[in-house]
Amino acid sequence: MKTAMRLLSSTVLLAMTLSGCSRDVDTQVNAGSQPVNAERIIAAAPGEWVSHGRDYAEQRFSPLKQINDDTVSELGLAWYADLPTRRGIESTPLMADGVLYVTASWGHVLAFDARNGALLWHFDPKVPKDYGVNGCCDGVNRGVALWGNAVYVASYDGRLSALDRHTGELQWQVDTRINQQDPYTVTGAPRIVDGRVIIGNGGAELGVRGYVSAFDAKTGELDWRFYTVPGNPAKGFEDDTQKMIAKTWHGKWWENGKGGGTAWDSFAYDPELNLLYIGVGNGSSWNRKARSDGKGDNLFLSSIVAVKADTGEYVWHYQTTPGDSWDYTATQHMILAELEIDGVERKVIMQAPKNGFFYVLDRRSGELLSAEKYMPVNWASHVDMETGRPVEAAGLRDGSFPGMVRPAPSGAHNWQPMSFSPQTGLVYIPAMSSGAIYSDDFSAKDRKGTWNTNYAVEAMLEVPDQVTVEQRKAMGEMLLQSVLIARDPVSNTDAWRIEGGYFSASGLLSTAGNLLFQGDLDGQFRARAADTGKLLWQKDVQGGLMAAPMSYELDGEQYIAIAQGWGGISGLPYGAVSGPRNMINISRVLVFKLGANTELPRIPVVEQALPKPALAAASDEEIAKGRELFNLYCAVCHGGNAISAGLISDLRYRINDLDDAWLAIVRDGALTSMGMPARGEFIDNDEAIAIKHYVVEQARLGHERGEKRLIRGAAQ
């Protein structure tokens, strides 16, 4: 079977050229480096951060305490370095042997001298920018993995690369996609277990089948592959597990979205049990009525799945949202810990997935130990502890549920990593209050090149045209508000919680210095007391933060590092409710230590009024047609009501200049190099013109409302 799976793997490209890799500084910082192995990750030396969550347990807790609740007031910026992209940054840096490794959008990798920020080398995977249309949530990347003397990274277009740790030279590269026809993407950080590089993928929104792959770290050969949803029964199942889970599916799921279930982010590993834990995502389509004839649990959607790390063999699973129909992924961060529950020491795995319940499971068996709401939830009243299943609200499946469903597809907690402090015994969750109206819409079921939800997207992204700017801002803060939660996993209750600003704040880092670090989208980086949540330190860093901080130590000095760059899903479709905010993407690495005083460069601010459109108005029918098409093909990047959330160009401000070039851009791909793909395969001339009419109308309405925006630095 292993041989058969290897035949499915793309050709391994050995000894490739240095194209896309540069070494800017000749340095001896790597002279004393030691290979990274399992022992080094398991032992997790206090001063290093050699795996995505620091160690296999993914606790994101640093035992360093030079920076603590008494000294944090002296924390200052030691150094910063610009990153070469202008899209979202979600990377957790790694630090080994004095070198800081960080990724930027698309899968760029940069290595810095961790003491002073000197650039050692830079690897550019050269992802075509128009490939971004194949993803849901920006061209982000969450980090690298280290093993031996290599750095491993997955680029947005699905390639997995092994780089020399010292030079950044490409050692091998494979295509992780099972085919090149389906819109697979990779945004997650690899994990390496016993010489195998573990990586999943994304793409469920556009219709793919999910799986997890394990590649040999030395050669890049495929070792095993675990499918998270079953394929076409007529082609035969890959193994008995696929045959088992196919019984929970109905209709022709392999045609109606291909199932989805992509494992696009979270993994954890228990070396003692030899179990790899996989967080599995949403279905494709979202709507189970279209995906599976409205029936079945649809395993392994929205599940935590444990497999044997050396073979990929299924061991157990727990499904957080059976028959998920609301994009309630279980890809969110998973943490391993040992807790005393009811007087018994238990090896547990903990997760706060999108659906709003905090789960504590026995990680040996998958036994559910507790499940309680950590955020406002109305889709289910509780989880039945005898069956382990949620008790769904009346009317949820038949469309008679009154009003807004909580949480929304953005979830009660998204990808931003949690943290667990063995010192306080608390799990810290970067949560979010959210809600949405799910309205069935099968009109675009057979349309290609668009999200495969079978819901009315405008119900989630649009606001009525007459709503003012300030009202939109208030709606955004009501519907999408960050909440920082300190959760006691033993009692499954809150120790404390603090409401924050718009959308989710960044991932988290807890330390032995009784500190909890987090940034937000308004550009504030903060340290709180881990035991009480009291604010102890704050720094304005000028631009939004999403990624999780980390900590390391060199020469007796402790550092706090965070990769900066706003974007992701918060920077794309939610312009209609984000209000007049000053969020901007500034992509860089920020590194702090006690007593440092480096200053960030001043960034100018310019106010720009929305100009009156010079183009003629169209008929109501033409505008309505354009609205429908815009919501199908454009809103997920350019924003509901054609109001950009800030990351992608606001078309209303540019419509006067784009008139003559509109068809060339929209249908023919005149701006593919800048990330705007050609849509001529899906949209004809008349439809493209209808979309333009809708944008013109939205520009007119915005101008009449007197809309303005603040531009920091260059215009977005």
N, C-alpha and C positions, 0 to 999 in steps of 0.2 A: 504493500500500500504506500509506503514511504517513497518507493521508486516512482509509482504512478503520480504521486503528488508533486514530486520533483520535476516531472515532465511538464506539469502545469506552470511551473515557475518560468519567468522570463530569463533570457540568457544573461548570465553574469558577465559583466564587462570588467575584466581585470586590467590592471596597469594602464589606466586611462590617463589622458594628458592633464596638465595643470590648468586647462581652460576653466575659468570661473573661480580660481583660487589664487590669492596673492598673499605674500608675506611682506608686511610693511616694515617690520622692525626685526633686526637681527639681534637675538637675545639668548642668554644662557639660562633663562628662567626654568627651562625644562631639563636642565642637565642632570638633576638628581631625582627625576620622576620615577615612580614605581608603577608597574602595571596594576590596573584596577581588576580585582577579582571578587568572587562571592564573599570571601572573608572580609575584604575591605568595605564592602557595602553593608554587610551584616554588623560588623563591629562599629562602623560609622564613627570614626574619630571625631572628637568634639569640634576641632577646627576646620573640618572639611565638610563638603556637601557634594557627594559623588553620585547620587542618584536623584531622580526627579523629586521624590518626597523626602529626601535625605537618606532614608534607608528603605528596605523592602516593606516595612510596615506603613510607610507613607504618612507618618505622624506630623511631619513638618514642625518639629520641635527641636530647637537648638539648646544644647546643654551649656552653652557659653553664658557667662553672667557678668563680664566686665561692664557691659552696658546694661544697667539695671534701673529699677524704679527710683533709685537715689541719684544716679549719674546721668540719666538719659537727657536731662536738661542741657548737658554740655555737648550733645550730639550735633555734629556739623557735617557738611558735604566735604568728603575727602577728594573725590574725583568724579568726573562724568565723561561719557563718550557718546558721540552721536551714532545712531544706527542708520543703515543705508536705505530704509524704506519709509513709506508714509502711510502704511495701513496699520491695523491693530497689532499690538504687541502683547502676547499672553505667555511669554516664556519665563520659566524659573531658571536662573543661571545655575550652573554647576561650578564648583571650585575644587581642584585637585592639584597638588604640587605647585601652588603659587600661580596657577592659571585659571582665569574665569572664562567659562564658555557660555555664550548666550546666543539664542537664535532671534532673527527678525522675521518679518512677514515672508511668506512663500517658502521658507526653509533656508534662508541665509544663515550661516554660522560664523560667528566672530570669536576669536580668542584674544583675551587681554591679559596683560600683566596685572594680577589682582592687587598689587601694591600701589600702582600709580596710573593704571588705565592705558598704558602704551599698547597699541594694536600690534599683535603678533602675526595674525593671519586672518584672512577673510575668504570664506567659500560661498560662491554664488551659484545656486542650482539652475539659474536661468530658466525659471518657469515662465512660459508665455503669459502675459498679464490677462489676456482675454480668457484664460482658463478659469479665472475667478468666478465666472458665471455658473460653473459646475458645483459651487458650494452654496451653503445657506447663509454663512455668517462671517464673511470677510476672509482674506487670504492669510489667516493667522497660523502661528506655529508655537507649540508649548514647550519646546526644549529638546535637548540632546540626551543621549545616553553615553556612558563611558564604560569600556571594557578592554582589558589588555592595554595596548598603546594606541587605541583607536577611539574616535568620536563617531557616533552614529546619529544620523538625522534623517527624517522623512520629509520630503518636499511636498508642497501642496498638490502637485500633479501625480502623486502616488509613488515616486521613486524613493527607495531607501538607499542611503549612501554611507559608506564607511570611509572615514578620513583619518589620516595620520595625525595623532594628537600634537606632534611637535611642529608640523609644517602645514597641515591642512590639505595635503595632497590626497587625491582621490585614490583609494585602494580598490574598492569595487562598488558596483551600483546595480540594483535590480529594480524592476518594475513590480510593485506589489499588487497591481490590479489583475483580476482574473480575466478581464478583457479590456480593450480600449474603446469600446463602444458606449459603455455605461459611464455616467458622470461621477466616478469615484474621486474623492479627495482624501488627503491625510493632513490633519491638523495636530494630532496628539504627539506626545513625546514617547519614544520607544522605551521599553524596559528590557533589561538583559538578565536572563536567568540561566545559569549553568551553561554559558556559552551560546545561548540562543537569543536572538534579537526578536522581541515580541512587538508587533505593531498591528493596529486595527485600521479602520478607515471610516470615512463619512460619505454622505450622498443620499441618505434615505429620502430627503425632501424631493429629490428629482427622480427617484426610482431605481434603487440598486438592491442587491442581496448582500447582507452583512456577513463578515467572517473575521477571524483573527489568524495571523500567520506568524510562524516562528522560523527564522532564518539562521543558518549557521554563521556565527560572528566572524569566523576566519575566512569563509569562502563565499558567503551570500547564498548558498544553496538552500532551497526550501526544505525544512525538516518536517514540519507538520502544519496542517491548516484545520481550524475548527469553524464550521459554519454555524451561525447563530440563528438562522431560520432555514427551513427546508426549501429545496429546489423543486423543479418539475418532476413529479413522481414518474412520468413516462420515461425519463432518462435514468431512472434508478437513483437510489439514495446513496450518499457517500459512506454511510455507516449506520449502525443500529440506532444511534441517537437521533439521526435525521428521520428515520422511519418512525420513531416514537413521537417526536414533536409534530410531525406532519398530521397526526391524528387530532391535533388541536387547531388545525386550519381547515377552511372550507372554500368552496368556489375555485377559481383559477388565480390564486394569489401570485403565482409565478409570472402571470401576465399583468395582473392589476397592481403594478408597483414593485413586483419582485420581492415583496416581503419587508424590506428594510432591515431593521435590527442591527444597524451598524454600531460597532464598538469604537467610537471615535475619541474616547478620552481615557477613562480611568481603568487602571489595573492595580493589583496588589499581589504580594507573594509571601507565602509562609514556607521558609526553607525546611523547617522541621516536618511539616506535613506534606511537603512537595506539592502544594496546591497553588495554582495561579487563579486569581479571582478576576473575572471579566465583568465590567459594567456594560450592559447592552441597551441600545437606544430604542427609538420609536419605530412605529410601523410605516410602511409605504404602501398605499397612501396612509395619511393620518387616520382618516375616517374608516372604521372597521366595516361599515356598510359597503363601501366600494372594495375594500381589501380582501375581505373574507366572508362575504355574504352576510355581514352583521352577526357572525357567530364565532364562538371559540375563544380560548385563551390566547392563541397565537404565540406559543413559545418559540424562542426565548425573548420575545419583545419585553422591554422594560424589566429586565431581570438581572440579578447577580448570579453568575454561573461559575462554579468551581471546576477546574479541569486539572489533570495531572500535568505538571509543568514540563516533563520530559517527553510526553507523547501527545498531549492535547486530548486525552481521553476524558469524557464526561464523568463527573463524580456526583455533584448535586447542583440544584438551582433553587432560588427563591424569586418568585415573580412579584414585584411591587405593585404593578397595575395590570391585572389580567385583562386581555382584550383591549389594550390601550387604544383610545380613540382621540386623545387630546395632546399628543406630543409629550407625554410624561415619561421622559427618558430616565433610565437608571444608570446612565453613564457618569453620573456625578462622583466626585472624589470618595473613595473608600479608605477607611482607616482600620488597621489591626491593632488590638491592644489586649491586655489581660486585665479583667475586671472581676471583682468579687460581687456576685449577684446571688441574693438569697443565701448568703453564707458559703457559696461555692465559687472557687476560682474558675473562671471561664475564659477560654480563648475566643475572642469575639471579633466580628467585622461589623463596622458601623457605616451607615450611609444616610444622607439627607437628600434624597433624589428630588426631582422636580415636583412630584405629586403632593408634597407638603407634609409627609409623615417621616419621622426620624426612626430608623430601624436599627436594632441591635440583634445580631444573629450569632449563634454558635458557629464558628468558622470551620470546625471539624465536620459538622453534619448538615449545616444550613438550617438548624432548628431556630424558629423565631422566638426570641426572648422578650422583646418588647417592640411596640410600634405605637407612637403617639404623634399627634399633630404638633409641628413646631412653628407653623404659620397658619393664618386664616385659610381654612379649607372647607368647601361646601359640596364638592363632588362626591364625597363619602363621609359618613358619620363617624366611623371608627374602623379599626381592623379587628376582625373576629380572631381571637387568640387560639381558638380550637382549630379553625380551618386555615388560618393565616391569610385570609382573603379580606379585602376591603368590603364594607357594606355600603353599596352605592346609593346615592340619593334617588328618590323617586323622580321619574321623568328624564333622567340623564341620558338614556339611550334612545328614547322615542321622540325627542325634540320638544317635550312639554315642560322641561325644566324651566322654572321662571327666572329670567334675568341672566346675570353674569355668572359664569363658572369661575371658581377660584381653586387653584391658580390658573394663570394664562399659559400659553405655550412656552413663554419665557421661563416659567417655573417659579417655585418658591425658593429654589437654589439652582443655579446653573453651573457652569464649568469651574467657576472660581474656587480654588482649593480651600478646604477647611484646615483646621489644625487641632491637634490634641496635645494637651500638656499633662504629662504624668505627675507634674508637680502640683497642679491644682485639681487634677482629675476631671477637667472640663474639656468638652469639644466646642470649638469656636466655629460658627457657621456664618459665612457671608450671604445672608438670606435676602429675599426680596418679596415685597407685597405685590401681587399682580392678579389680574382678572381679565376675562375676555368672553365675548359672545360667540359660541360655535354655531354657525348656521350652515346646514347642508347645502352644497352647491356642486352638482355633478355636470354642469354645462361645459366645463373644460376638461372632462375626464380623458378625452382622447387627444388633447392638445399636447404637443411635444415642446420641450425647451422651457417648461415652467414648473413651478412647485407642484408636487403631487399630493395635495392635501384633501381635495374634494370638500373643502369648506370655503365659504365666502371670505376671501382674504381681507376685503375692504372692511368687514365687520371688526377686524382686529387692528387695522392700521389707520383708517380714516376717521375724521371728525366732520360734523356738518360744516358747510362752507361759511356759515354766519358766525361761527365761534371765534372769539377774539384771541389775540396772541396770549394775553394774560390768562384767559380761560383755558387755553390749551396747556399752558404751563401748569396750571392748577390740576388739570385732569391728569397730566403726566405724573405729577407728584403723588396723586391719589392712587393711580393705577399701578405705577411702577416706582416703588420707593424702597431704598436699601434699608436693611435691618441687620444689625450685628447681634448675634445671639451667642451667649455662653450657656452650653447645655450640659447638664449632669447626665451622663449616659446610664448610670446605674438606676436612678429614679426616673429617667427619661422626662425630666422637667427642666425649666429654665433656672439658671442661677442668676442671670441678669440679661437684659437686652437693651439696645440703644437704637433708636430710629435715626436714619441718616438722610442723605440727599436722593437725587433722582437715580433710578435704576440701581443695579447692583454695584456695590463698591468692589474693591480688588480682593484677591485672595489673601490668605492670612499666614502669619508666622508667629509662633509663641516661643518664648525663651525661658531659660532658668533664671533670668534676671527679673522674673515676674512681669514680663512685658508681652504685649500683643501688638504687632505692627500691621497696619492696613492703609491703603490709599483709597482715593475716590475719583469720580469722573470730573470733579471740579478742580483737581490738581492739588489736593491736600494729602500729605503723607503724615500719618499719626502713629504715636505710641500710646497705648493705654495700659493701665495696671491690669494684669491678666486675672487677678482675683476679684476685682471690683468693677472694672470697666472705666475707671476714672481716667480722664484725659491728662497725660503727663507731658507730651511734647507734640509739636505740630510744625510742619514745614510746607510752605507754598512752593511747588515745583513747576508751576506755570501751565502744565498740561495734564490731561486725564491719566489715571492709573487703573489698570485692570489686573495685571499679573500679580503673582504671589511673591513676597519678599523672601530672602534667605539670609543666612549669616555664616561667616567664616572667620578664621583667626590666622594671622601671620605675624611673626616676630613679636608675639606677646600682645598684639592689638586686635580687638574684635571689630569686625566690619558688618554693616547691614547693607545689602544690595537689593535693588529692585529694577526690573526692566520696565521702562516707561513707554507708553504709546496707546492712546485711546482709539477705539474702533470696535470690531466685533459686531454682534447683533445690535448693540445699543447705538452704534454709529451709522446704522443703515436704514431700517424701515420706519423708525419711530419718530420721524421729523414732525409729524402732525401733532404729537403730544409732548415733544421734548421742550417746546417753548423757546424763548430767546436766550439760550444759554451760550456760554463762551467756551464751550469745550472745543479742543483742537488736538490734533495728533502731533505730538513732539516725540519722535522716536529716539530714545537714548537709554543708556545705563546710568543709574545713579548709585553711588557708593558712599556710605557715611561711616564716620568713626568719631570717637570722643575728641574734642578739641580742634577739629578741622574747621576751616572757614572759607573754603572755595565758594565763589559766587557764580551763579548761573548768568548767562548773557541776558541783557534786557531785550524783550520782544515787544515791538511796537504794536499798538492797537489802532485799528481804523474802523470807523463806522460807515456802513454802506447801505443806502436806501434801495429798496426793491424798485427798479425802474418800471415805467409804464410800458406795456408791450406795444410795439408799433405794428404788429400784424393784425389783420382783420379778424373779427370774431366769427365763429362758425355757428351753425344751427344747434339747437338743443339736442337734436337727435345725433348729430355728429360728435358733439362733446360727450354725450352719454356713451356712445360707442367707444370713443377714445378712453374714457374713464375705465370701462370694463377691461380693455386691453392693457392699459397702463397698470392696473392692479394685478393683472396676470403676469406681465413680463418685466415691469419696471419698478414697482413700488418696493420690492424687497431690497433694492439698492438705493433708489432715488427718493424713497419715502412716501408715506401716505399723503394724499392731497398734493403730490409733487413737491412736498416740502422736505428738503434734505435734512437729515439729522446731523450733518456736518462733515462726514467722512468723504462722501461722494459729492460731486458737483451738484449744486442746486440749479436745476434746469430753468427755473423761473427767472433767475438772474441772468441767464445766458441766452434765452430764447430769441431775443432780437438778433443776436449775432449768428445763430445757428440755422436760420431759416433756409438759406440757399444750400447748406451742406447737410440738411436734416436726413434726407434719404441716403446719402452716401455714408453717413455715420450709423444710422439705425439699421439699415438693411445690408449695406455693403462692407461695413467694418472699417471705415476710414480712420477710426481711433482705436483699433485693436491693440496697438502698442501701448496705449494708456489704460487698457483694461476694459474698454467698451467693445463687446463682441459683436460680430455681424449677426443680425437676427433675420436676415432675408429668407432663411430656410423655414421660418415659422410665421413671419408677418409679411403680407403683400404690401404693395405701394399704398393702396387706399387705407389699409389699417395703420400703417406708419404715419400717414397724414392725419388720421383721426387722433392718434396719440398726441401729435403736435398740437392739434386744436385744443385738446384737454389741458395740456401744459400752458398754452396761451391763456386759457380761461382762468386757470389757477394763478397765473402771474397777474392777471387783471384784478382778481379778487384780493390778492395780497397787497398789490399797490394801493388799492382803495382803502385797505385797512391801515395803510401807513407803515408797513413792515420794514424793519431795519435789521441788520445783522452786524455783529462785531467780528472783524477779521483780525486775528493775531498773526503777525508775520505775513507770509504770502497768502493770497486768496486760495481757498480750497476749491 
